[in-house]
Amino acid sequence: MGVNYSIDCRHCGQHSDYTTYTDARTMRCADIDSSMHVDTEFAIRCPVCRSKLNTTEADFRAQVRVVRQA
């Protein structure tokens, strides 16, 4: 099982696509859906400009799209 996610950073405008596979070490940032809580204390950053993507849950959901694969 994997997760595809894309980041559209509002700060730098960079679009990035990623795929992760089930692994407890890498899933923390990507394993969310619209019904789950987004942790705003642990910084999730843009891989290009390092701007924090999860200042608020709404801000995170606007910048990160997650698609789960079976």
N, CA, C and O atoms as a Maestro MAE file, in Angstrom:
{
 s_m_m2io_version
 :::
 2.0.0
}

f_m_ct {
 s_m_title
 :::
 protein
 m_atom[280] {
  # First column is atom index #
  i_m_mmod_type
  r_m_x_coord
  r_m_y_coord
  r_m_z_coord
  i_m_residue_number
  s_m_chain_name
  s_m_pdb_residue_name
  s_m_pdb_atom_name
  i_m_atomic_number
  :::
  1 25 0.847 -1.176 0.000 1 A "MET " " N  " 7
  2 3 0.000 0.000 0.000 1 A "MET " " CA " 6
  3 2 0.887 1.232 0.000 1 A "MET " " C  " 6
  4 15 1.879 1.287 0.727 1 A "MET " " O  " 8
  5 25 0.544 2.194 -0.791 2 A "GLY " " N  " 7
  6 3 1.323 3.418 -0.855 2 A "GLY " " CA " 6
  7 2 0.438 4.640 -0.780 2 A "GLY " " C  " 6
  8 15 -0.790 4.552 -0.806 2 A "GLY " " O  " 8
  9 25 1.083 5.767 -0.689 3 A "VAL " " N  " 7
  10 3 0.382 7.042 -0.638 3 A "VAL " " CA " 6
  11 2 1.062 7.984 -1.620 3 A "VAL " " C  " 6
  12 15 2.277 8.176 -1.568 3 A "VAL " " O  " 8
  13 25 0.278 8.569 -2.511 4 A "ASN " " N  " 7
  14 3 0.790 9.611 -3.392 4 A "ASN " " CA " 6
  15 2 0.351 10.936 -2.792 4 A "ASN " " C  " 6
  16 15 -0.803 11.088 -2.392 4 A "ASN " " O  " 8
  17 25 1.246 11.872 -2.729 5 A "TYR " " N  " 7
  18 3 0.850 13.188 -2.262 5 A "TYR " " CA " 6
  19 2 1.602 14.254 -3.028 5 A "TYR " " C  " 6
  20 15 2.741 14.058 -3.451 5 A "TYR " " O  " 8
  21 25 0.940 15.387 -3.198 6 A "SER " " N  " 7
  22 3 1.565 16.510 -3.879 6 A "SER " " CA " 6
  23 2 1.462 17.739 -3.002 6 A "SER " " C  " 6
  24 15 0.496 17.937 -2.264 6 A "SER " " O  " 8
  25 25 2.486 18.547 -3.110 7 A "ILE " " N  " 7
  26 3 2.584 19.782 -2.335 7 A "ILE " " CA " 6
  27 2 2.604 20.951 -3.297 7 A "ILE " " C  " 6
  28 15 3.392 20.977 -4.243 7 A "ILE " " O  " 8
  29 25 1.735 21.918 -3.054 8 A "ASP " " N  " 7
  30 3 1.737 23.190 -3.775 8 A "ASP " " CA " 6
  31 2 1.993 24.269 -2.737 8 A "ASP " " C  " 6
  32 15 1.059 24.760 -2.102 8 A "ASP " " O  " 8
  33 25 3.246 24.637 -2.566 9 A "CYS " " N  " 7
  34 3 3.629 25.589 -1.530 9 A "CYS " " CA " 6
  35 2 3.139 26.995 -1.874 9 A "CYS " " C  " 6
  36 15 3.400 27.506 -2.963 9 A "CYS " " O  " 8
  37 25 2.434 27.606 -0.942 10 A "ARG " " N  " 7
  38 3 1.960 28.978 -1.141 10 A "ARG " " CA " 6
  39 2 3.094 29.988 -1.018 10 A "ARG " " C  " 6
  40 15 3.010 31.086 -1.567 10 A "ARG " " O  " 8
  41 25 4.142 29.627 -0.310 11 A "HIS " " N  " 7
  42 3 5.248 30.560 -0.079 11 A "HIS " " CA " 6
  43 2 6.137 30.710 -1.310 11 A "HIS " " C  " 6
  44 15 6.408 31.829 -1.743 11 A "HIS " " O  " 8
  45 25 6.595 29.585 -1.881 12 A "CYS " " N  " 7
  46 3 7.526 29.653 -3.014 12 A "CYS " " CA " 6
  47 2 6.870 29.284 -4.346 12 A "CYS " " C  " 6
  48 15 7.461 29.508 -5.403 12 A "CYS " " O  " 8
  49 25 5.652 28.718 -4.311 13 A "GLY " " N  " 7
  50 3 4.962 28.357 -5.540 13 A "GLY " " CA " 6
  51 2 5.399 27.036 -6.147 13 A "GLY " " C  " 6
  52 15 4.918 26.665 -7.218 13 A "GLY " " O  " 8
  53 25 6.292 26.323 -5.495 14 A "GLN " " N  " 7
  54 3 6.813 25.056 -6.014 14 A "GLN " " CA " 6
  55 2 5.770 23.946 -5.922 14 A "GLN " " C  " 6
  56 15 5.078 23.823 -4.911 14 A "GLN " " O  " 8
  57 25 5.655 23.130 -6.985 15 A "HIS " " N  " 7
  58 3 4.800 21.942 -6.989 15 A "HIS " " CA " 6
  59 2 5.708 20.728 -6.914 15 A "HIS " " C  " 6
  60 15 6.638 20.596 -7.710 15 A "HIS " " O  " 8
  61 25 5.442 19.825 -5.949 16 A "SER " " N  " 7
  62 3 6.246 18.619 -5.782 16 A "SER " " CA " 6
  63 2 5.326 17.426 -5.640 16 A "SER " " C  " 6
  64 15 4.317 17.508 -4.939 16 A "SER " " O  " 8
  65 25 5.652 16.309 -6.294 17 A "ASP " " N  " 7
  66 3 4.897 15.058 -6.186 17 A "ASP " " CA " 6
  67 2 5.762 14.011 -5.500 17 A "ASP " " C  " 6
  68 15 6.960 13.918 -5.766 17 A "ASP " " O  " 8
  69 25 5.149 13.216 -4.611 18 A "TYR " " N  " 7
  70 3 5.873 12.192 -3.868 18 A "TYR " " CA " 6
  71 2 5.046 10.935 -3.768 18 A "TYR " " C  " 6
  72 15 3.819 10.983 -3.852 18 A "TYR " " O  " 8
  73 25 5.709 9.813 -3.590 19 A "THR " " N  " 7
  74 3 5.063 8.539 -3.287 19 A "THR " " CA " 6
  75 2 5.793 7.939 -2.101 19 A "THR " " C  " 6
  76 15 7.022 7.868 -2.087 19 A "THR " " O  " 8
  77 25 5.032 7.507 -1.105 20 A "THR " " N  " 7
  78 3 5.615 6.795 0.031 20 A "THR " " CA " 6
  79 2 4.943 5.438 0.112 20 A "THR " " C  " 6
  80 15 3.842 5.255 -0.406 20 A "THR " " O  " 8
  81 25 5.590 4.502 0.751 21 A "TYR " " N  " 7
  82 3 5.039 3.169 0.953 21 A "TYR " " CA " 6
  83 2 4.885 2.949 2.440 21 A "TYR " " C  " 6
  84 15 5.517 3.639 3.239 21 A "TYR " " O  " 8
  85 25 4.054 1.997 2.820 22 A "THR " " N  " 7
  86 3 3.745 1.778 4.224 22 A "THR " " CA " 6
  87 2 5.032 1.562 5.011 22 A "THR " " C  " 6
  88 15 5.727 0.558 4.848 22 A "THR " " O  " 8
  89 25 5.315 2.497 5.837 23 A "ASP " " N  " 7
  90 3 6.507 2.487 6.672 23 A "ASP " " CA " 6
  91 2 6.262 3.514 7.766 23 A "ASP " " C  " 6
  92 15 6.053 4.690 7.468 23 A "ASP " " O  " 8
  93 25 6.281 3.108 8.989 24 A "ALA " " N  " 7
  94 3 5.948 4.004 10.104 24 A "ALA " " CA " 6
  95 2 6.839 5.238 10.144 24 A "ALA " " C  " 6
  96 15 6.416 6.279 10.647 24 A "ALA " " O  " 8
  97 25 8.059 5.149 9.628 25 A "ARG " " N  " 7
  98 3 8.965 6.289 9.688 25 A "ARG " " CA " 6
  99 2 8.610 7.374 8.678 25 A "ARG " " C  " 6
  100 15 8.899 8.544 8.925 25 A "ARG " " O  " 8
  101 25 7.996 7.027 7.552 26 A "THR " " N  " 7
  102 3 7.724 8.019 6.520 26 A "THR " " CA " 6
  103 2 6.262 8.421 6.421 26 A "THR " " C  " 6
  104 15 5.951 9.407 5.753 26 A "THR " " O  " 8
  105 25 5.359 7.701 7.057 27 A "MET " " N  " 7
  106 3 3.932 7.947 6.876 27 A "MET " " CA " 6
  107 2 3.392 9.090 7.721 27 A "MET " " C  " 6
  108 15 2.294 9.572 7.441 27 A "MET " " O  " 8
  109 25 4.101 9.541 8.727 28 A "ARG " " N  " 7
  110 3 3.551 10.543 9.635 28 A "ARG " " CA " 6
  111 2 3.090 11.803 8.910 28 A "ARG " " C  " 6
  112 15 2.023 12.330 9.222 28 A "ARG " " O  " 8
  113 25 3.851 12.285 7.972 29 A "CYS " " N  " 7
  114 3 3.495 13.509 7.264 29 A "CYS " " CA " 6
  115 2 2.389 13.289 6.248 29 A "CYS " " C  " 6
  116 15 1.603 14.202 5.993 29 A "CYS " " O  " 8
  117 25 2.308 12.113 5.666 30 A "ALA " " N  " 7
  118 3 1.410 11.922 4.536 30 A "ALA " " CA " 6
  119 2 0.129 11.181 4.875 30 A "ALA " " C  " 6
  120 15 -0.843 11.278 4.126 30 A "ALA " " O  " 8
  121 25 0.094 10.447 5.974 31 A "ASP " " N  " 7
  122 3 -1.037 9.570 6.246 31 A "ASP " " CA " 6
  123 2 -2.193 10.334 6.884 31 A "ASP " " C  " 6
  124 15 -2.483 10.155 8.066 31 A "ASP " " O  " 8
  125 25 -2.849 11.183 6.102 32 A "ILE " " N  " 7
  126 3 -3.993 11.945 6.584 32 A "ILE " " CA " 6
  127 2 -5.094 11.903 5.538 32 A "ILE " " C  " 6
  128 15 -4.834 11.655 4.360 32 A "ILE " " O  " 8
  129 25 -6.284 12.139 5.959 33 A "ASP " " N  " 7
  130 3 -7.380 12.366 5.024 33 A "ASP " " CA " 6
  131 2 -8.226 13.493 5.593 33 A "ASP " " C  " 6
  132 15 -7.912 14.023 6.659 33 A "ASP " " O  " 8
  133 25 -9.280 13.862 4.909 34 A "SER " " N  " 7
  134 3 -10.037 15.053 5.297 34 A "SER " " CA " 6
  135 2 -10.730 14.918 6.645 34 A "SER " " C  " 6
  136 15 -11.117 15.930 7.229 34 A "SER " " O  " 8
  137 25 -10.900 13.702 7.159 35 A "SER " " N  " 7
  138 3 -11.578 13.528 8.436 35 A "SER " " CA " 6
  139 2 -10.607 13.453 9.609 35 A "SER " " C  " 6
  140 15 -11.036 13.437 10.763 35 A "SER " " O  " 8
  141 25 -9.317 13.407 9.333 36 A "MET " " N  " 7
  142 3 -8.332 13.250 10.401 36 A "MET " " CA " 6
  143 2 -7.738 14.588 10.821 36 A "MET " " C  " 6
  144 15 -7.694 15.546 10.049 36 A "MET " " O  " 8
  145 25 -7.284 14.621 12.066 37 A "HIS " " N  " 7
  146 3 -6.629 15.799 12.628 37 A "HIS " " CA " 6
  147 2 -5.225 15.957 12.045 37 A "HIS " " C  " 6
  148 15 -4.509 14.972 11.867 37 A "HIS " " O  " 8
  149 25 -4.838 17.185 11.753 38 A "VAL " " N  " 7
  150 3 -3.489 17.481 11.270 38 A "VAL " " CA " 6
  151 2 -2.700 18.076 12.434 38 A "VAL " " C  " 6
  152 15 -3.119 19.066 13.034 38 A "VAL " " O  " 8
  153 25 -1.572 17.475 12.744 39 A "ASP " " N  " 7
  154 3 -0.715 17.972 13.823 39 A "ASP " " CA " 6
  155 2 -0.086 19.287 13.407 39 A "ASP " " C  " 6
  156 15 0.627 19.335 12.405 39 A "ASP " " O  " 8
  157 25 -0.334 20.357 14.154 40 A "THR " " N  " 7
  158 3 0.229 21.663 13.813 40 A "THR " " CA " 6
  159 2 1.452 22.009 14.669 40 A "THR " " C  " 6
  160 15 2.074 23.051 14.461 40 A "THR " " O  " 8
  161 25 1.799 21.148 15.627 41 A "GLU " " N  " 7
  162 3 2.988 21.398 16.446 41 A "GLU " " CA " 6
  163 2 4.242 20.843 15.780 41 A "GLU " " C  " 6
  164 15 5.290 21.489 15.807 41 A "GLU " " O  " 8
  165 25 4.153 19.667 15.189 42 A "PHE " " N  " 7
  166 3 5.261 19.049 14.464 42 A "PHE " " CA " 6
  167 2 5.316 19.690 13.077 42 A "PHE " " C  " 6
  168 15 4.373 19.545 12.299 42 A "PHE " " O  " 8
  169 25 6.386 20.384 12.760 43 A "ALA " " N  " 7
  170 3 6.469 21.135 11.498 43 A "ALA " " CA " 6
  171 2 6.599 20.210 10.294 43 A "ALA " " C  " 6
  172 15 7.502 19.375 10.229 43 A "ALA " " O  " 8
  173 25 5.688 20.371 9.346 44 A "ILE " " N  " 7
  174 3 5.774 19.707 8.048 44 A "ILE " " CA " 6
  175 2 6.176 20.802 7.073 44 A "ILE " " C  " 6
  176 15 5.443 21.777 6.905 44 A "ILE " " O  " 8
  177 25 7.318 20.658 6.434 45 A "ARG " " N  " 7
  178 3 7.898 21.750 5.661 45 A "ARG " " CA " 6
  179 2 7.940 21.464 4.165 45 A "ARG " " C  " 6
  180 15 8.004 20.315 3.729 45 A "ARG " " O  " 8
  181 25 7.902 22.541 3.400 46 A "CYS " " N  " 7
  182 3 8.088 22.462 1.957 46 A "CYS " " CA " 6
  183 2 9.505 21.952 1.702 46 A "CYS " " C  " 6
  184 15 10.453 22.453 2.307 46 A "CYS " " O  " 8
  185 25 9.665 20.968 0.819 47 A "PRO " " N  " 7
  186 3 11.005 20.444 0.564 47 A "PRO " " CA " 6
  187 2 11.918 21.426 -0.170 47 A "PRO " " C  " 6
  188 15 13.131 21.221 -0.204 47 A "PRO " " O  " 8
  189 25 11.364 22.481 -0.754 48 A "VAL " " N  " 7
  190 3 12.173 23.436 -1.508 48 A "VAL " " CA " 6
  191 2 12.570 24.635 -0.636 48 A "VAL " " C  " 6
  192 15 13.759 24.900 -0.457 48 A "VAL " " O  " 8
  193 25 11.584 25.358 -0.094 49 A "CYS " " N  " 7
  194 3 11.888 26.588 0.648 49 A "CYS " " CA " 6
  195 2 11.872 26.401 2.162 49 A "CYS " " C  " 6
  196 15 12.222 27.318 2.905 49 A "CYS " " O  " 8
  197 25 11.466 25.212 2.624 50 A "ARG " " N  " 7
  198 3 11.424 24.871 4.051 50 A "ARG " " CA " 6
  199 2 10.375 25.663 4.841 50 A "ARG " " C  " 6
  200 15 10.436 25.704 6.070 50 A "ARG " " O  " 8
  201 25 9.420 26.288 4.158 51 A "SER " " N  " 7
  202 3 8.329 26.995 4.813 51 A "SER " " CA " 6
  203 2 7.399 25.976 5.472 51 A "SER " " C  " 6
  204 15 7.169 24.907 4.908 51 A "SER " " O  " 8
  205 25 6.861 26.287 6.651 52 A "LYS " " N  " 7
  206 3 5.973 25.378 7.367 52 A "LYS " " CA " 6
  207 2 4.632 25.284 6.647 52 A "LYS " " C  " 6
  208 15 3.981 26.302 6.408 52 A "LYS " " O  " 8
  209 25 4.216 24.065 6.302 53 A "LEU " " N  " 7
  210 3 2.978 23.836 5.566 53 A "LEU " " CA " 6
  211 2 1.773 23.650 6.478 53 A "LEU " " C  " 6
  212 15 0.635 23.800 6.034 53 A "LEU " " O  " 8
  213 25 2.006 23.327 7.741 54 A "ASN " " N  " 7
  214 3 0.909 23.004 8.642 54 A "ASN " " CA " 6
  215 2 0.743 24.009 9.774 54 A "ASN " " C  " 6
  216 15 0.593 23.623 10.933 54 A "ASN " " O  " 8
  217 25 0.771 25.289 9.444 55 A "THR " " N  " 7
  218 3 0.526 26.322 10.449 55 A "THR " " CA " 6
  219 2 -0.876 26.142 11.035 55 A "THR " " C  " 6
  220 15 -1.065 26.246 12.248 55 A "THR " " O  " 8
  221 25 -1.856 25.872 10.171 56 A "THR " " N  " 7
  222 3 -3.217 25.502 10.581 56 A "THR " " CA " 6
  223 2 -3.637 24.292 9.762 56 A "THR " " C  " 6
  224 15 -3.025 23.988 8.737 56 A "THR " " O  " 8
  225 25 -4.694 23.594 10.217 57 A "GLU " " N  " 7
  226 3 -5.194 22.449 9.455 57 A "GLU " " CA " 6
  227 2 -5.672 22.881 8.076 57 A "GLU " " C  " 6
  228 15 -5.400 22.206 7.083 57 A "GLU " " O  " 8
  229 25 -6.382 24.004 8.011 58 A "ALA " " N  " 7
  230 3 -6.903 24.491 6.727 58 A "ALA " " CA " 6
  231 2 -5.761 24.832 5.768 58 A "ALA " " C  " 6
  232 15 -5.838 24.533 4.576 58 A "ALA " " O  " 8
  233 25 -4.707 25.455 6.286 59 A "ASP " " N  " 7
  234 3 -3.553 25.808 5.472 59 A "ASP " " CA " 6
  235 2 -2.889 24.546 4.907 59 A "ASP " " C  " 6
  236 15 -2.509 24.515 3.736 59 A "ASP " " O  " 8
  237 25 -2.750 23.511 5.736 60 A "PHE " " N  " 7
  238 3 -2.153 22.251 5.298 60 A "PHE " " CA " 6
  239 2 -2.994 21.603 4.203 60 A "PHE " " C  " 6
  240 15 -2.460 21.181 3.177 60 A "PHE " " O  " 8
  241 25 -4.305 21.523 4.417 61 A "ARG " " N  " 7
  242 3 -5.198 20.879 3.450 61 A "ARG " " CA " 6
  243 2 -5.226 21.631 2.112 61 A "ARG " " C  " 6
  244 15 -5.449 21.025 1.064 61 A "ARG " " O  " 8
  245 25 -5.004 22.933 2.151 62 A "ALA " " N  " 7
  246 3 -4.978 23.726 0.905 62 A "ALA " " CA " 6
  247 2 -3.686 23.485 0.115 62 A "ALA " " C  " 6
  248 15 -3.668 23.665 -1.103 62 A "ALA " " O  " 8
  249 25 -2.623 23.088 0.782 63 A "GLN " " N  " 7
  250 3 -1.328 22.947 0.119 63 A "GLN " " CA " 6
  251 2 -0.917 21.502 -0.162 63 A "GLN " " C  " 6
  252 15 -0.056 21.263 -1.009 63 A "GLN " " O  " 8
  253 25 -1.512 20.544 0.528 64 A "VAL " " N  " 7
  254 3 -1.109 19.147 0.383 64 A "VAL " " CA " 6
  255 2 -2.324 18.309 -0.009 64 A "VAL " " C  " 6
  256 15 -3.363 18.356 0.651 64 A "VAL " " O  " 8
  257 25 -2.181 17.541 -1.094 65 A "ARG " " N  " 7
  258 3 -3.224 16.625 -1.552 65 A "ARG " " CA " 6
  259 2 -2.710 15.198 -1.406 65 A "ARG " " C  " 6
  260 15 -1.596 14.888 -1.826 65 A "ARG " " O  " 8
  261 25 -3.533 14.322 -0.803 66 A "VAL " " N  " 7
  262 3 -3.131 12.945 -0.519 66 A "VAL " " CA " 6
  263 2 -4.065 11.986 -1.249 66 A "VAL " " C  " 6
  264 15 -5.284 12.149 -1.210 66 A "VAL " " O  " 8
  265 25 -3.485 10.979 -1.920 67 A "VAL " " N  " 7
  266 3 -4.257 9.928 -2.579 67 A "VAL " " CA " 6
  267 2 -3.678 8.590 -2.136 67 A "VAL " " C  " 6
  268 15 -2.504 8.308 -2.374 67 A "VAL " " O  " 8
  269 25 -4.497 7.770 -1.494 68 A "ARG " " N  " 7
  270 3 -4.041 6.453 -1.032 68 A "ARG " " CA " 6
  271 2 -4.163 5.436 -2.165 68 A "ARG " " C  " 6
  272 15 -5.090 5.493 -2.972 68 A "ARG " " O  " 8
  273 25 -3.218 4.513 -2.208 69 A "GLN " " N  " 7
  274 3 -3.258 3.418 -3.188 69 A "GLN " " CA " 6
  275 2 -3.435 2.114 -2.431 69 A "GLN " " C  " 6
  276 15 -2.848 1.922 -1.366 69 A "GLN " " O  " 8
  277 25 -4.231 1.234 -2.973 70 A "ALA " " N  " 7
  278 3 -4.436 -0.078 -2.328 70 A "ALA " " CA " 6
  279 2 -3.338 -1.039 -2.730 70 A "ALA " " C  " 6
  280 15 -3.334 -2.190 -2.294 70 A "ALA " " O  " 8
  :::
 }
 m_bond[279] {
  # First column is bond index #
  i_m_from
  i_m_to
  i_m_order
  :::
  1 1 2 1
  2 2 3 1
  3 3 4 2
  4 3 5 1
  5 5 6 1
  6 6 7 1
  7 7 8 2
  8 7 9 1
  9 9 10 1
  10 10 11 1
  11 11 12 2
  12 11 13 1
  13 13 14 1
  14 14 15 1
  15 15 16 2
  16 15 17 1
  17 17 18 1
  18 18 19 1
  19 19 20 2
  20 19 21 1
  21 21 22 1
  22 22 23 1
  23 23 24 2
  24 23 25 1
  25 25 26 1
  26 26 27 1
  27 27 28 2
  28 27 29 1
  29 29 30 1
  30 30 31 1
  31 31 32 2
  32 31 33 1
  33 33 34 1
  34 34 35 1
  35 35 36 2
  36 35 37 1
  37 37 38 1
  38 38 39 1
  39 39 40 2
  40 39 41 1
  41 41 42 1
  42 42 43 1
  43 43 44 2
  44 43 45 1
  45 45 46 1
  46 46 47 1
  47 47 48 2
  48 47 49 1
  49 49 50 1
  50 50 51 1
  51 51 52 2
  52 51 53 1
  53 53 54 1
  54 54 55 1
  55 55 56 2
  56 55 57 1
  57 57 58 1
  58 58 59 1
  59 59 60 2
  60 59 61 1
  61 61 62 1
  62 62 63 1
  63 63 64 2
  64 63 65 1
  65 65 66 1
  66 66 67 1
  67 67 68 2
  68 67 69 1
  69 69 70 1
  70 70 71 1
  71 71 72 2
  72 71 73 1
  73 73 74 1
  74 74 75 1
  75 75 76 2
  76 75 77 1
  77 77 78 1
  78 78 79 1
  79 79 80 2
  80 79 81 1
  81 81 82 1
  82 82 83 1
  83 83 84 2
  84 83 85 1
  85 85 86 1
  86 86 87 1
  87 87 88 2
  88 87 89 1
  89 89 90 1
  90 90 91 1
  91 91 92 2
  92 91 93 1
  93 93 94 1
  94 94 95 1
  95 95 96 2
  96 95 97 1
  97 97 98 1
  98 98 99 1
  99 99 100 2
  100 99 101 1
  101 101 102 1
  102 102 103 1
  103 103 104 2
  104 103 105 1
  105 105 106 1
  106 106 107 1
  107 107 108 2
  108 107 109 1
  109 109 110 1
  110 110 111 1
  111 111 112 2
  112 111 113 1
  113 113 114 1
  114 114 115 1
  115 115 116 2
  116 115 117 1
  117 117 118 1
  118 118 119 1
  119 119 120 2
  120 119 121 1
  121 121 122 1
  122 122 123 1
  123 123 124 2
  124 123 125 1
  125 125 126 1
  126 126 127 1
  127 127 128 2
  128 127 129 1
  129 129 130 1
  130 130 131 1
  131 131 132 2
  132 131 133 1
  133 133 134 1
  134 134 135 1
  135 135 136 2
  136 135 137 1
  137 137 138 1
  138 138 139 1
  139 139 140 2
  140 139 141 1
  141 141 142 1
  142 142 143 1
  143 143 144 2
  144 143 145 1
  145 145 146 1
  146 146 147 1
  147 147 148 2
  148 147 149 1
  149 149 150 1
  150 150 151 1
  151 151 152 2
  152 151 153 1
  153 153 154 1
  154 154 155 1
  155 155 156 2
  156 155 157 1
  157 157 158 1
  158 158 159 1
  159 159 160 2
  160 159 161 1
  161 161 162 1
  162 162 163 1
  163 163 164 2
  164 163 165 1
  165 165 166 1
  166 166 167 1
  167 167 168 2
  168 167 169 1
  169 169 170 1
  170 170 171 1
  171 171 172 2
  172 171 173 1
  173 173 174 1
  174 174 175 1
  175 175 176 2
  176 175 177 1
  177 177 178 1
  178 178 179 1
  179 179 180 2
  180 179 181 1
  181 181 182 1
  182 182 183 1
  183 183 184 2
  184 183 185 1
  185 185 186 1
  186 186 187 1
  187 187 188 2
  188 187 189 1
  189 189 190 1
  190 190 191 1
  191 191 192 2
  192 191 193 1
  193 193 194 1
  194 194 195 1
  195 195 196 2
  196 195 197 1
  197 197 198 1
  198 198 199 1
  199 199 200 2
  200 199 201 1
  201 201 202 1
  202 202 203 1
  203 203 204 2
  204 203 205 1
  205 205 206 1
  206 206 207 1
  207 207 208 2
  208 207 209 1
  209 209 210 1
  210 210 211 1
  211 211 212 2
  212 211 213 1
  213 213 214 1
  214 214 215 1
  215 215 216 2
  216 215 217 1
  217 217 218 1
  218 218 219 1
  219 219 220 2
  220 219 221 1
  221 221 222 1
  222 222 223 1
  223 223 224 2
  224 223 225 1
  225 225 226 1
  226 226 227 1
  227 227 228 2
  228 227 229 1
  229 229 230 1
  230 230 231 1
  231 231 232 2
  232 231 233 1
  233 233 234 1
  234 234 235 1
  235 235 236 2
  236 235 237 1
  237 237 238 1
  238 238 239 1
  239 239 240 2
  240 239 241 1
  241 241 242 1
  242 242 243 1
  243 243 244 2
  244 243 245 1
  245 245 246 1
  246 246 247 1
  247 247 248 2
  248 247 249 1
  249 249 250 1
  250 250 251 1
  251 251 252 2
  252 251 253 1
  253 253 254 1
  254 254 255 1
  255 255 256 2
  256 255 257 1
  257 257 258 1
  258 258 259 1
  259 259 260 2
  260 259 261 1
  261 261 262 1
  262 262 263 1
  263 263 264 2
  264 263 265 1
  265 265 266 1
  266 266 267 1
  267 267 268 2
  268 267 269 1
  269 269 270 1
  270 270 271 1
  271 271 272 2
  272 271 273 1
  273 273 274 1
  274 274 275 1
  275 275 276 2
  276 275 277 1
  277 277 278 1
  278 278 279 1
  279 279 280 2
  :::
 }
}
